[in-house]
Amino acid sequence: MSLQLSASVEGHEHAVLTVLADPQDESLWVELLADGTQVQIPLAVLHQLLEVAAEEVHSADWFARQDAGDPQV
């Protein structure tokens, strides 16, 4: 079994990514296309990336406020 995330683009459904289980060890992998090449990333790695992103990724405006010493950031 797999789980697929799709998006509608101009009225057509497109697979964005698929989560698959490795039949040998049941490890979970995320499969997606990058420049037309099928790429698999361990789900654990993607999960770690998303956790870090939630804390560390900010807009350019946020960084500008940091540089200006704005206390409301």
Secondary structure as UniProt FT lines:
FT   STRAND          3..9
FT   TURN            10..11
FT   STRAND          12..21
FT   TURN            23..25
FT   STRAND          28..34
FT   TURN            35..36
FT   STRAND          37..42
FT   HELIX           43..56
FT   HELIX           60..68
FT   TURN            71..72
//
